[in-house]
Every structure is written in C-alpha cells, then in structure tokens.
Amino acid sequence: MPISRSRNNQHKVYIPSSARTNHYLLVKFPLTDELISLNNQLIDRTSEQPYQRLYQHLADSFFDVNNKLDIESGQFIANGKFARIRYSPEKLTVQTDEEILFLYSPRNHYSQNTYINGKKRVRVITLVFLANGDDVRQTSAEFHKNVLLALNEFIDVNHINKSTVRVCDHQHFTYDLFSKDKGVTGTQTHKLRTLKNRYAADDISLPDKRDVLTYVVADLPINRRIKELLNIDKSKEQPYQPLYDLISHAFIESANKQHLFEGAILANGLIPIVRSRLEEKHKAAGELQKLSFNPFEPNNNFTLHFAGDCLVDSIQFVIIATEDHKTSQGYGKFLNLAEQALRSTAEKLGYVNSKEELVIRLHQHLGYDL
C-alpha cells in the first residue's frame, strides 16, 4: 500500500497557494488579397493610413461579438507585433518594436483595446482573448468553447476563409519555488492533465492534427551574491562567460540526473518565446529569443544562448517536456522532476531560500488550424 501511494504521488504536484494562473487564446489569420478585395470600400489608398478604416471595422466587429458572448477582455492587434501575456497584480501594457506585453490579473482587470498601424498592410492580424475570473484554470474548457463560438461568428460576419485561421490556447502557472521558505502556507494539488483530456471531460473535441507543448521557464536573478561566486575579470572580452558557464553546468548536471535533457539556457537579456515545431530552430529577433522544439523527436540537449560580454539581470532555464514525460495522468511527474532539478541547482549555487526567489512558470500550449 505505501508503495502504491508513493507511485501515485509522483504524478501529483503541490503548487503553492500563492501561485498565479493565466489563460488566454491567440487567434491569427492573414490579411489576404481576398479579404482586401471584400473590404475594398474601406481602404483609402490616397490616405496616409489607407488601412485604418478596415482595421477599425474588423476591431469593432471583434468586440461586438465578444460583448454578445460575455467575453470581457480582448485585444485586437494589426500592427505586426508579437503579443505576450503575463500575470501581474497591476494592469500594464508595454509596447516595443517587436512586441506588445500585456500584464494583467484575470480576477481584477478587464479591457478591450485596439493596436493598429493603419499605414501598412500587415501580414497577420491577431485576436487576443483573455480569460477572467477567480479560477481560470477550472473554467478553461468553458472559456475555450465560448471563444470558438465568438470566433466562428466573427469569421462568418467578415467572410474570412476559415482554413487560414490558427487558434492557440495558452495556460500558465507562475510561482516562487521557495514560497514555503518565505512563510507561504497552503498548496494546490494538480496532476496537470493534458489539455485534450481536460477538455474532453467537458465534451470539447479537438482536431486530430494539433501542436502541443508543455514546458517550464525558470528565472534565476543575478544578484550580488551570485555575481560574487566568481572573481569577474572585466578586462576580458567576455568577463561574464565564466559565471554563466558555472551556472549552466550546475543546472545541466542537475537536470540530467532527473532525466531532463531538452531545453535552453538564456543569459543574453532576451525574452524566450517557445513554440512546438517539427524542426528545432532558434533565432534572435530584436528583444525576443525564438526557440522551437519537437517534443516527439527531441535532440536531447540544452542549447546555450549567452552574451558573455554583458551582465544580464537573470538567467532563464527552459525545460521541455518530451513525449517520454507524459504519463496517462498528465505532466505532474514532469513538473516534480523540473522542481527537483531547480532545487538541486539552487543548492549548488548556495541559494538563500528564505530571501532569494527562483520563479517557475509552467506553460501548457495547444495550437491547431480551424
């Protein structure tokens, strides 16, 4: 009996009660010649912003449909920028040349905004559906279903070619690995079932052809104590490379002991954007580090992305769950292994658990074409 209970517990993960949860869907469709032709009357080619009226028309339609179906938070993006969403107790939107960062709390923040560049014909239009409520993970299937209803009506109203539309479902848990050491009491218990199985329980069937990816991003701040682990020789061309090597070696050794072999380590100041692709490709684009992994045919190595001549604010560890990490019960065991690897890394680096944070964000992604 004790052995059976122990095995069962391997598939459960105990997340701090203070963990933050996000759920959102990104929908993308191209601005095709066909769509342009259908809305030619809305395009003024003599204007400095010839596409402004078209984008605003589509945005108004998007918000009308959302209001009809009680989807209170949505963002319409037609300026060529990447949309990134993170939890924050304070509502904030930040734009750079490459991205729009939306910081929000599902419980407290509601918004409908447009981000348009009417001067140019964008390649892709992005619709952002943000979940709201006290427990967005519990209501994720209902939200996904509601978004599909809204999306299909939006497609019909605007005569968009359905086969060109891409739907991506994103869910996050964010928490400090050492919350308990800082006095946080209480836990949430999860098995981290696949999105397919969770949605099937609510009679939502997903297309057979879909991309899935589960992974962890952990953020290790480079504070003064960490910097002083080595004597940094600033006369060198890459004075911080030995520090990054020290930390990466500690992590890779710890991860491999937990049978975690796939991912990346970033010490270049860029933001990791992780996607599932048949072929692994990694590319820096502005402030973004695009990382692509195939969880079904992993390369079994951690790729390194360092800028040894710069002191970064933090090192980021990306840990990919491969097909071998998925059990019949979900990804709970995978997250337990990732936590153990990160605890071991922190111990090797002399972490002060009661004072220093090591923030983990678990991602569960699902993408498919309509």
Helices and strands as residue ranges (DSSP letters): H 2-10, E 13-16, E 20-30, H 33-38, G 40-42, H 52-68, E 73-78, E 82-87, E 92-95, E 99-104, E 112-116, E 124-130, H 140-158, G 162-164, E 166-176, G 180-182, E 187-190, H 195-200, E 211-221, H 224-227, H 241-257, E 263-267, E 271-276, E 282-285, E 288-293, E 302-306, E 314-320, G 323-325, H 332-348, E 359-369
